[in-house]
Amino acid sequence: MLDAILSFLPIVIAVAILLVLLLMGYVKAPPDQAYIISGLKKDGKILIGRAGIKIPFFERLDKLYLGQMTVDIKTEQSVPTNDFINVNVDAVAKVRISPTPEGIKLAAKNFLNKKAVDITRDLQDSLQGNMREIIGTLSLKEPCVFQYPP
């Protein structure tokens, strides 16, 4: 009887170790974040609002914030228009990362493992430059409304 128990002991230990590793690798992504599991496969596994398993020590878990962010865009100095009229512009942009696989892969190149505040700060610099460029092409002789996307 003791020999039968001892013969199954290595199998029981192996199954217990496997269960512990699986439980360590269990991850559940909230709906406002994308969890990207990469390592063993060429393309990473993307989890949004669902659970998955990453293999400890062989795969890596990265997070990407997908919620809506508010970016304040203000011109620090006056910006000349096409008519050489200096204007100060304050604007607000609401931005969000597209939850499609292509959108997540593109955003992961720039914003992976960053908090929403850091993403907003990065976007603010870029959007301020774009706004100055757009203001430089506008003519204030006629009233206009600018909306993006058109």
N, CA, C and O atoms as a DFTB+ gen file, in Angstrom:
600 C
 N C O
     1  1       0.824      -1.187       0.000
     2  2       0.000       0.000       0.000
     3  2       0.867       1.249       0.000
     4  3       0.600       2.193      -0.743
     5  1       1.906       1.259       0.831
     6  2       2.809       2.403       0.903
     7  2       3.568       2.576      -0.408
     8  3       3.843       3.698      -0.833
     9  1       3.906       1.447      -1.046
    10  2       4.599       1.525      -2.338
    11  2       3.713       2.151      -3.405
    12  3       4.214       2.886      -4.256
    13  1       2.415       1.884      -3.386
    14  2       1.483       2.464      -4.360
    15  2       1.378       3.973      -4.160
    16  3       1.330       4.720      -5.137
    17  1       1.342       4.427      -2.917
    18  2       1.258       5.865      -2.633
    19  2       2.547       6.556      -3.054
    20  3       2.509       7.641      -3.636
    21  1       3.684       5.940      -2.767
    22  2       4.966       6.537      -3.137
    23  2       5.169       6.586      -4.656
    24  3       5.851       7.477      -5.161
    25  1       4.593       5.655      -5.364
    26  2       4.737       5.665      -6.820
    27  2       3.926       6.799      -7.450
    28  3       4.304       7.301      -8.509
    29  1       2.819       7.215      -6.825
    30  2       2.002       8.317      -7.345
    31  2       2.459       9.688      -6.846
    32  3       2.007      10.711      -7.360
    33  1       3.338       9.719      -5.866
    34  2       3.779      10.971      -5.269
    35  2       4.436      11.912      -6.288
    36  3       4.107      13.099      -6.282
    37  1       5.333      11.462      -7.153
    38  2       5.919      12.388      -8.142
    39  2       4.858      12.964      -9.101
    40  3       4.959      14.119      -9.515
    41  1       3.861      12.170      -9.444
    42  2       2.800      12.648     -10.335
    43  2       1.968      13.713      -9.631
    44  3       1.624      14.734     -10.226
    45  1       1.646      13.472      -8.367
    46  2       0.862      14.431      -7.589
    47  2       1.644      15.738      -7.428
    48  3       1.071      16.820      -7.554
    49  1       2.928      15.646      -7.155
    50  2       3.761      16.844      -6.999
    51  2       3.839      17.608      -8.319
    52  3       3.745      18.835      -8.319
    53  1       4.007      16.918      -9.431
    54  2       4.081      17.569     -10.741
    55  2       2.770      18.273     -11.078
    56  3       2.781      19.396     -11.583
    57  1       1.647      17.625     -10.804
    58  2       0.337      18.246     -11.058
    59  2       0.143      19.470     -10.158
    60  3      -0.395      20.484     -10.603
    61  1       0.571      19.383      -8.915
    62  2       0.444      20.517      -7.992
    63  2       1.292      21.695      -8.453
    64  3       0.839      22.839      -8.406
    65  1       2.504      21.431      -8.895
    66  2       3.371      22.501      -9.413
    67  2       2.762      23.122     -10.654
    68  3       2.790      24.343     -10.810
    69  1       2.212      22.307     -11.539
    70  2       1.566      22.816     -12.755
    71  2       0.365      23.690     -12.416
    72  3       0.175      24.738     -13.033
    73  1      -0.437      23.285     -11.460
    74  2      -1.589      24.084     -11.033
    75  2      -1.155      25.422     -10.429
    76  3      -1.769      26.455     -10.695
    77  1      -0.108      25.397      -9.626
    78  2       0.391      26.635      -9.024
    79  2       0.885      27.589     -10.120
    80  3       0.607      28.787     -10.063
    81  1       1.607      27.072     -11.108
    82  2       2.088      27.917     -12.209
    83  2       0.935      28.494     -13.021
    84  3       0.984      29.654     -13.430
    85  1      -0.092      27.702     -13.255
    86  2      -1.254      28.211     -13.990
    87  2      -1.976      29.287     -13.199
    88  3      -2.411      30.288     -13.768
    89  1      -2.109      29.094     -11.898
    90  2      -2.762      30.107     -11.074
    91  2      -1.928      31.381     -10.984
    92  3      -2.490      32.473     -10.905
    93  1      -0.615      31.268     -10.994
    94  2       0.250      32.452     -10.997
    95  2       0.118      33.221     -12.308
    96  3       0.280      34.441     -12.327
    97  1      -0.172      32.526     -13.394
    98  2      -0.248      33.162     -14.695
    99  2      -1.627      33.629     -15.089
   100  3      -1.792      34.174     -16.180
   101  1      -2.627      33.438     -14.247
   102  2      -3.989      33.859     -14.569
   103  2      -4.082      35.378     -14.500
   104  3      -3.725      35.985     -13.490
   105  1      -4.567      35.990     -15.585
   106  2      -4.750      37.451     -15.623
   107  2      -6.146      37.750     -16.155
   108  3      -6.680      37.019     -16.990
   109  1      -6.725      38.839     -15.657
   110  2      -8.045      39.268     -16.120
   111  2      -7.954      40.752     -16.425
   112  3      -7.663      41.562     -15.545
   113  1      -8.205      41.101     -17.674
   114  2      -8.098      42.486     -18.122
   115  2      -9.419      43.214     -17.905
   116  3     -10.477      42.690     -18.251
   117  1      -9.370      44.423     -17.332
   118  2     -10.592      45.223     -17.212
   119  2     -11.005      45.759     -18.583
   120  3     -10.197      45.742     -19.512
   121  1     -12.246      46.236     -18.730
   122  2     -12.708      46.695     -20.039
   123  2     -12.011      47.951     -20.556
   124  3     -12.045      48.217     -21.757
   125  1     -11.379      48.731     -19.673
   126  2     -10.731      49.960     -20.133
   127  2      -9.222      49.798     -20.322
   128  3      -8.505      50.787     -20.473
   129  1      -8.741      48.559     -20.314
   130  2      -7.323      48.306     -20.544
   131  2      -7.145      47.112     -21.465
   132  3      -7.962      46.192     -21.493
   133  1      -6.060      47.155     -22.214
   134  2      -5.677      46.009     -23.039
   135  2      -4.470      45.365     -22.373
   136  3      -3.475      46.037     -22.099
   137  1      -4.554      44.089     -22.118
   138  2      -3.418      43.333     -21.613
   139  2      -2.807      42.626     -22.812
   140  3      -3.500      41.922     -23.548
   141  1      -1.525      42.814     -23.003
   142  2      -0.822      42.210     -24.130
   143  2       0.157      41.193     -23.562
   144  3       1.091      41.541     -22.839
   145  1      -0.075      39.925     -23.902
   146  2       0.793      38.836     -23.446
   147  2       1.696      38.458     -24.608
   148  3       1.217      38.068     -25.673
   149  1       2.995      38.574     -24.404
   150  2       3.944      38.283     -25.478
   151  2       5.065      37.400     -24.950
   152  3       5.295      37.307     -23.744
   153  1       5.748      36.764     -25.872
   154  2       6.885      35.942     -25.469
   155  2       7.062      34.713     -26.320
   156  3       8.004      34.646     -27.110
   157  1       6.186      33.735     -26.185
   158  2       6.372      32.473     -26.906
   159  2       5.925      32.559     -28.364
   160  3       6.535      31.942     -29.238
   161  1       4.881      33.310     -28.625
   162  2       4.359      33.421     -29.986
   163  2       4.903      34.680     -30.643
   164  3       5.315      35.622     -29.965
   165  1       4.899      34.683     -31.966
   166  2       5.389      35.853     -32.697
   167  2       4.488      37.056     -32.437
   168  3       4.979      38.143     -32.132
   169  1       3.180      36.871     -32.555
   170  2       2.222      37.932     -32.268
   171  2       1.713      37.745     -30.844
   172  3       1.402      36.631     -30.421
   173  1       1.635      38.846     -30.121
   174  2       1.150      38.780     -28.747
   175  2      -0.344      38.545     -28.686
   176  3      -1.070      38.812     -29.643
   177  1      -0.796      38.041     -27.548
   178  2      -2.218      37.819     -27.319
   179  2      -2.772      39.078     -26.660
   180  3      -2.202      39.561     -25.682
   181  1      -3.884      39.621     -27.183
   182  2      -4.483      40.844     -26.665
   183  2      -5.762      40.491     -25.918
   184  3      -6.657      39.849     -26.469
   185  1      -5.842      40.916     -24.654
   186  2      -7.020      40.667     -23.825
   187  2      -7.647      42.003     -23.449
   188  3      -6.978      42.874     -22.893
   189  1      -8.939      42.163     -23.756
   190  2      -9.694      43.353     -23.358
   191  2     -10.975      42.871     -22.702
   192  3     -11.840      42.305     -23.370
   193  1     -11.103      43.086     -21.418
   194  2     -12.307      42.684     -20.699
   195  2     -12.512      41.196     -20.596
   196  3     -13.645      40.740     -20.436
   197  1     -11.456      40.433     -20.684
   198  2     -11.588      38.986     -20.539
   199  2     -10.333      38.433     -19.854
   200  3      -9.367      39.158     -19.619
   201  1     -10.370      37.173     -19.550
   202  2      -9.277      36.540     -18.821
   203  2      -8.402      35.723     -19.764
   204  3      -8.818      35.347     -20.859
   205  1      -7.193      35.462     -19.312
   206  2      -6.261      34.638     -20.060
   207  2      -5.176      34.129     -19.138
   208  3      -5.130      34.469     -17.955
   209  1      -4.308      33.313     -19.694
   210  2      -3.219      32.746     -18.913
   211  2      -1.904      33.069     -19.605
   212  3      -1.738      32.833     -20.802
   213  1      -0.975      33.613     -18.830
   214  2       0.385      33.808     -19.331
   215  2       1.276      32.786     -18.638
   216  3       1.076      32.474     -17.464
   217  1       2.219      32.288     -19.340
   218  2       3.100      31.277     -18.777
   219  2       4.215      31.998     -18.022
   220  3       5.017      32.701     -18.636
   221  1       4.277      31.835     -16.690
   222  2       5.305      32.529     -15.908
   223  2       6.713      32.182     -16.379
   224  3       6.998      31.040     -16.742
   225  1       7.571      33.168     -16.368
   226  2       8.976      33.069     -16.749
   227  2       9.192      32.983     -18.259
   228  3      10.320      33.175     -18.714
   229  1       8.163      32.705     -19.047
   230  2       8.329      32.594     -20.494
   231  2       7.570      33.677     -21.252
   232  3       7.937      34.017     -22.377
   233  1       6.530      34.215     -20.656
   234  2       5.733      35.256     -21.300
   235  2       5.697      36.494     -20.426
   236  3       5.889      36.434     -19.212
   237  1       5.445      37.611     -21.075
   238  2       5.433      38.910     -20.399
   239  2       4.055      39.537     -20.531
   240  3       3.376      39.359     -21.542
   241  1       3.645      40.274     -19.500
   242  2       2.356      40.959     -19.502
   243  2       2.591      42.463     -19.524
   244  3       3.252      43.003     -18.636
   245  1       2.051      43.143     -20.539
   246  2       2.119      44.593     -20.654
   247  2       0.699      45.134     -20.672
   248  3      -0.234      44.456     -21.099
   249  1       0.550      46.381     -20.196
   250  2      -0.780      46.979     -20.106
   251  2      -0.833      48.251     -20.940
   252  3       0.148      48.986     -21.056
   253  1      -2.026      48.492     -21.527
   254  2      -2.255      49.676     -22.342
   255  2      -3.614      50.250     -21.970
   256  3      -4.630      49.561     -22.060
   257  1      -3.633      51.522     -21.549
   258  2      -4.880      52.170     -21.131
   259  2      -5.705      52.535     -22.368
   260  3      -5.184      53.143     -23.302
   261  1      -6.991      52.165     -22.377
   262  2      -7.860      52.400     -23.530
   263  2      -8.978      53.404     -23.261
   264  3      -9.763      53.702     -24.161
   265  1      -9.063      53.926     -22.053
   266  2     -10.148      54.839     -21.709
   267  2      -9.995      56.197     -22.387
   268  3      -8.957      56.512     -22.968
   269  1     -11.054      56.982     -22.295
   270  2     -11.044      58.322     -22.888
   271  2     -10.191      59.261     -22.039
   272  3     -10.255      59.248     -20.810
   273  1      -9.390      60.078     -22.728
   274  2      -8.516      61.024     -22.051
   275  2      -8.813      62.428     -22.561
   276  3      -9.084      62.614     -23.747
   277  1      -8.764      63.409     -21.678
   278  2      -8.980      64.800     -22.036
   279  2      -7.631      65.497     -22.098
   280  3      -6.857      65.470     -21.141
   281  1      -7.359      66.123     -23.243
   282  2      -6.091      66.812     -23.445
   283  2      -6.375      68.302     -23.608
   284  3      -7.094      68.703     -24.523
   285  1      -5.808      69.124     -22.718
   286  2      -5.925      70.578     -22.837
   287  2      -4.842      71.068     -23.780
   288  3      -3.657      70.794     -23.588
   289  1      -5.269      71.799     -24.805
   290  2      -4.326      72.307     -25.799
   291  2      -4.369      73.828     -25.725
   292  3      -5.388      74.443     -26.040
   293  1      -3.273      74.422     -25.313
   294  2      -3.200      75.876     -25.193
   295  2      -1.945      76.360     -25.897
   296  3      -0.888      75.735     -25.810
   297  1      -2.073      77.472     -26.588
   298  2      -0.890      78.060     -27.193
   299  2      -0.184      78.892     -26.131
   300  3      -0.804      79.748     -25.499
   301  1       1.089      78.651     -25.934
   302  2       1.868      79.369     -24.927
   303  2       2.058      80.827     -25.337
   304  3       2.025      81.730     -24.501
   305  1       2.258      81.039     -26.636
   306  2       2.465      82.376     -27.174
   307  2       1.448      82.611     -28.268
   308  3       0.770      81.687     -28.717
   309  1       1.350      83.858     -28.691
   310  2       0.439      84.181     -29.800
   311  2       0.938      83.505     -31.066
   312  3       2.140      83.434     -31.324
   313  1      -0.019      83.009     -31.853
   314  2       0.312      82.327     -33.105
   315  2      -0.233      83.160     -34.263
   316  3      -1.415      83.503     -34.260
   317  1       0.595      83.493     -35.254
   318  2       0.093      84.292     -36.375
   319  2      -0.743      83.441     -37.334
   320  3      -0.400      82.300     -37.643
   321  1      -1.846      84.030     -37.793
   322  2      -2.689      83.357     -38.778
   323  2      -2.148      83.657     -40.176
   324  3      -1.098      84.281     -40.325
   325  1      -2.868      83.213     -41.179
   326  2      -2.503      83.467     -42.573
   327  2      -2.560      84.963     -42.887
   328  3      -1.880      85.431     -43.801
   329  1      -3.369      85.716     -42.131
   330  2      -3.524      87.161     -42.323
   331  2      -2.547      87.950     -41.456
   332  3      -2.642      89.176     -41.400
   333  1      -1.613      87.286     -40.780
   334  2      -0.645      87.894     -39.869
   335  2      -1.329      88.544     -38.664
   336  3      -0.888      89.586     -38.180
   337  1      -2.394      87.930     -38.192
   338  2      -3.083      88.368     -36.987
   339  2      -2.710      87.380     -35.884
   340  3      -2.932      86.176     -36.016
   341  1      -2.144      87.894     -34.803
   342  2      -1.742      87.022     -33.701
   343  2      -2.959      86.640     -32.856
   344  3      -3.742      87.503     -32.459
   345  1      -3.109      85.349     -32.587
   346  2      -4.227      84.862     -31.786
   347  2      -3.707      83.910     -30.716
   348  3      -2.687      83.244     -30.896
   349  1      -4.426      83.862     -29.606
   350  2      -4.197      82.858     -28.562
   351  2      -5.380      81.910     -28.606
   352  3      -6.530      82.349     -28.625
   353  1      -5.110      80.633     -28.621
   354  2      -6.178      79.646     -28.755
   355  2      -6.074      78.639     -27.609
   356  3      -4.999      78.123     -27.306
   357  1      -7.220      78.377     -26.984
   358  2      -7.341      77.316     -25.997
   359  2      -8.326      76.292     -26.543
   360  3      -9.405      76.650     -27.016
   361  1      -7.958      75.036     -26.477
   362  2      -8.828      73.990     -27.013
   363  2      -8.749      72.769     -26.101
   364  3      -7.844      72.641     -25.277
   365  1      -9.713      71.888     -26.273
   366  2      -9.752      70.623     -25.543
   367  2      -9.977      69.516     -26.559
   368  3     -10.822      69.629     -27.447
   369  1      -9.213      68.452     -26.415
   370  2      -9.385      67.289     -27.288
   371  2      -9.710      66.076     -26.425
   372  3      -9.081      65.846     -25.392
   373  1     -10.680      65.323     -26.854
   374  2     -11.012      64.048     -26.212
   375  2     -10.431      62.962     -27.103
   376  3     -10.796      62.854     -28.274
   377  1      -9.534      62.162     -26.557
   378  2      -8.871      61.132     -27.352
   379  2      -9.057      59.768     -26.705
   380  3      -9.246      59.643     -25.495
   381  1      -8.998      58.772     -27.544
   382  2      -9.150      57.398     -27.084
   383  2      -8.412      56.495     -28.055
   384  3      -8.407      56.750     -29.259
   385  1      -7.793      55.451     -27.547
   386  2      -7.096      54.482     -28.390
   387  2      -8.119      53.524     -28.962
   388  3      -8.987      53.022     -28.247
   389  1      -8.012      53.275     -30.245
   390  2      -8.940      52.364     -30.907
   391  2      -8.743      50.944     -30.374
   392  3      -7.610      50.466     -30.320
   393  1      -9.820      50.261     -29.981
   394  2      -9.667      48.911     -29.421
   395  2      -9.489      47.812     -30.474
   396  3      -9.559      46.630     -30.138
   397  1      -9.265      48.174     -31.721
   398  2      -9.018      47.175     -32.760
   399  2      -7.582      46.660     -32.622
   400  3      -6.740      47.357     -32.056
   401  1      -7.288      45.478     -33.116
   402  2      -5.902      44.971     -33.029
   403  2      -4.879      45.914     -33.674
   404  3      -3.771      46.068     -33.161
   405  1      -5.246      46.546     -34.799
   406  2      -4.320      47.471     -35.462
   407  2      -4.086      48.706     -34.604
   408  3      -2.953      49.168     -34.470
   409  1      -5.173      49.248     -34.012
   410  2      -5.047      50.418     -33.151
   411  2      -4.227      50.130     -31.909
   412  3      -3.441      50.971     -31.472
   413  1      -4.400      48.957     -31.341
   414  2      -3.648      48.588     -30.141
   415  2      -2.172      48.393     -30.469
   416  3      -1.309      48.816     -29.700
   417  1      -1.874      47.761     -31.593
   418  2      -0.470      47.569     -31.974
   419  2       0.215      48.907     -32.229
   420  3       1.373      49.092     -31.853
   421  1      -0.488      49.835     -32.860
   422  2       0.076      51.154     -33.124
   423  2       0.292      51.928     -31.828
   424  3       1.346      52.536     -31.636
   425  1      -0.691      51.909     -30.943
   426  2      -0.574      52.623     -29.668
   427  2       0.469      51.981     -28.757
   428  3       1.115      52.677     -27.975
   429  1       0.638      50.682     -28.848
   430  2       1.606      49.994     -27.989
   431  2       3.029      50.450     -28.288
   432  3       3.881      50.429     -27.399
   433  1       3.296      50.855     -29.506
   434  2       4.638      51.328     -29.857
   435  2       5.009      52.588     -29.085
   436  3       6.186      52.812     -28.799
   437  1       4.020      53.415     -28.746
   438  2       4.299      54.691     -28.090
   439  2       3.870      54.755     -26.631
   440  3       4.495      55.462     -25.840
   441  1       2.817      54.033     -26.259
   442  2       2.199      54.248     -24.949
   443  2       2.154      53.015     -24.057
   444  3       1.446      53.031     -23.050
   445  1       2.862      51.970     -24.375
   446  2       2.790      50.731     -23.596
   447  2       3.277      50.957     -22.167
   448  3       4.323      51.568     -21.947
   449  1       2.514      50.464     -21.206
   450  2       2.808      50.539     -19.771
   451  2       2.858      51.969     -19.231
   452  3       3.451      52.210     -18.180
   453  1       2.241      52.921     -19.940
   454  2       2.169      54.292     -19.444
   455  2       0.803      54.533     -18.823
   456  3      -0.198      53.955     -19.246
   457  1       0.777      55.383     -17.824
   458  2      -0.482      55.770     -17.195
   459  2      -1.172      56.807     -18.070
   460  3      -0.542      57.408     -18.941
   461  1      -2.473      57.018     -17.838
   462  2      -3.252      57.956     -18.645
   463  2      -2.670      59.366     -18.584
   464  3      -2.704      60.087     -19.582
   465  1      -2.138      59.770     -17.438
   466  2      -1.554      61.110     -17.291
   467  2      -0.336      61.264     -18.200
   468  3      -0.149      62.311     -18.820
   469  1       0.477      60.239     -18.277
   470  2       1.670      60.298     -19.127
   471  2       1.291      60.309     -20.607
   472  3       1.904      61.022     -21.402
   473  1       0.292      59.528     -20.972
   474  2      -0.180      59.522     -22.364
   475  2      -0.718      60.894     -22.730
   476  3      -0.434      61.407     -23.812
   477  1      -1.498      61.495     -21.827
   478  2      -2.065      62.823     -22.069
   479  2      -0.957      63.853     -22.261
   480  3      -1.054      64.699     -23.150
   481  1       0.080      63.798     -21.455
   482  2       1.203      64.733     -21.572
   483  2       1.910      64.568     -22.918
   484  3       2.258      65.557     -23.562
   485  1       2.121      63.322     -23.342
   486  2       2.756      63.086     -24.646
   487  2       1.901      63.619     -25.785
   488  3       2.417      64.229     -26.722
   489  1       0.596      63.391     -25.706
   490  2      -0.309      63.854     -26.759
   491  2      -0.427      65.374     -26.776
   492  3      -0.600      65.972     -27.838
   493  1      -0.335      65.992     -25.624
   494  2      -0.485      67.442     -25.529
   495  2       0.589      68.153     -26.358
   496  3       0.274      69.100     -27.079
   497  1       1.829      67.722     -26.272
   498  2       2.900      68.338     -27.048
   499  2       2.648      68.215     -28.544
   500  3       2.810      69.177     -29.294
   501  1       2.254      67.035     -28.964
   502  2       2.006      66.803     -30.387
   503  2       0.809      67.612     -30.892
   504  3       0.865      68.210     -31.966
   505  1      -0.267      67.626     -30.111
   506  2      -1.465      68.348     -30.545
   507  2      -1.266      69.863     -30.532
   508  3      -1.867      70.564     -31.346
   509  1      -0.438      70.377     -29.630
   510  2      -0.141      71.809     -29.639
   511  2       0.584      72.196     -30.926
   512  3       0.285      73.232     -31.521
   513  1       1.521      71.381     -31.349
   514  2       2.219      71.645     -32.603
   515  2       1.279      71.592     -33.796
   516  3       1.359      72.433     -34.692
   517  1       0.382      70.602     -33.811
   518  2      -0.588      70.498     -34.906
   519  2      -1.533      71.687     -34.923
   520  3      -1.899      72.177     -35.992
   521  1      -1.935      72.159     -33.734
   522  2      -2.854      73.292     -33.670
   523  2      -2.170      74.565     -34.181
   524  3      -2.792      75.350     -34.897
   525  1      -0.912      74.776     -33.826
   526  2      -0.190      75.949     -34.334
   527  2      -0.081      75.910     -35.849
   528  3      -0.208      76.936     -36.516
   529  1       0.155      74.729     -36.385
   530  2       0.250      74.572     -37.839
   531  2      -1.080      74.898     -38.515
   532  3      -1.103      75.568     -39.547
   533  1      -2.177      74.432     -37.944
   534  2      -3.502      74.684     -38.521
   535  2      -3.854      76.162     -38.422
   536  3      -4.390      76.733     -39.371
   537  1      -3.559      76.787     -37.288
   538  2      -3.867      78.207     -37.114
   539  2      -3.113      79.040     -38.151
   540  3      -3.642      80.030     -38.657
   541  1      -1.898      78.646     -38.463
   542  2      -1.107      79.376     -39.448
   543  2      -1.709      79.365     -40.836
   544  3      -1.390      80.235     -41.646
   545  1      -2.567      78.409     -41.134
   546  2      -3.192      78.336     -42.461
   547  2      -4.570      78.985     -42.496
   548  3      -5.142      79.137     -43.575
   549  1      -5.118      79.373     -41.346
   550  2      -6.464      79.935     -41.294
   551  2      -6.458      81.418     -41.640
   552  3      -5.481      82.128     -41.404
   553  1      -7.568      81.860     -42.201
   554  2      -7.786      83.276     -42.482
   555  2      -8.910      83.756     -41.581
   556  3      -9.972      83.136     -41.530
   557  1      -8.687      84.852     -40.873
   558  2      -9.697      85.344     -39.941
   559  2     -10.606      86.393     -40.568
   560  3     -11.458      86.952     -39.878
   561  1     -10.445      86.672     -41.858
   562  2     -11.314      87.652     -42.519
   563  2     -12.734      87.125     -42.618
   564  3     -13.692      87.898     -42.580
   565  1     -12.870      85.819     -42.742
   566  2     -14.186      85.187     -42.806
   567  2     -14.354      84.317     -41.570
   568  3     -13.405      83.660     -41.144
   569  1     -15.557      84.304     -40.986
   570  2     -15.751      83.394     -39.848
   571  2     -15.678      81.951     -40.330
   572  3     -16.196      81.610     -41.393
   573  1     -15.034      81.121     -39.538
   574  2     -14.902      79.710     -39.929
   575  2     -15.082      78.834     -38.695
   576  3     -14.891      79.263     -37.558
   577  1     -15.451      77.614     -38.964
   578  2     -15.584      76.614     -37.916
   579  2     -14.690      75.460     -38.302
   580  3     -14.761      74.947     -39.419
   581  1     -13.850      75.056     -37.371
   582  2     -12.948      73.951     -37.653
   583  2     -13.375      72.757     -36.814
   584  3     -13.518      72.850     -35.595
   585  1     -13.571      71.649     -37.484
   586  2     -13.944      70.419     -36.797
   587  2     -13.117      69.288     -37.367
   588  3     -13.004      69.139     -38.584
   589  1     -12.538      68.490     -36.481
   590  2     -11.736      67.359     -36.924
   591  2     -12.287      66.103     -36.278
   592  3     -12.534      66.115     -35.072
   593  1     -12.489      65.052     -36.992
   594  2     -12.377      64.875     -38.441
   595  2     -13.531      65.533     -39.158
   596  3     -14.605      65.726     -38.589
   597  1     -13.300      65.878     -40.423
   598  2     -14.336      66.610     -41.199
   599  2     -15.591      65.803     -41.425
   600  3     -16.532      66.289     -42.054
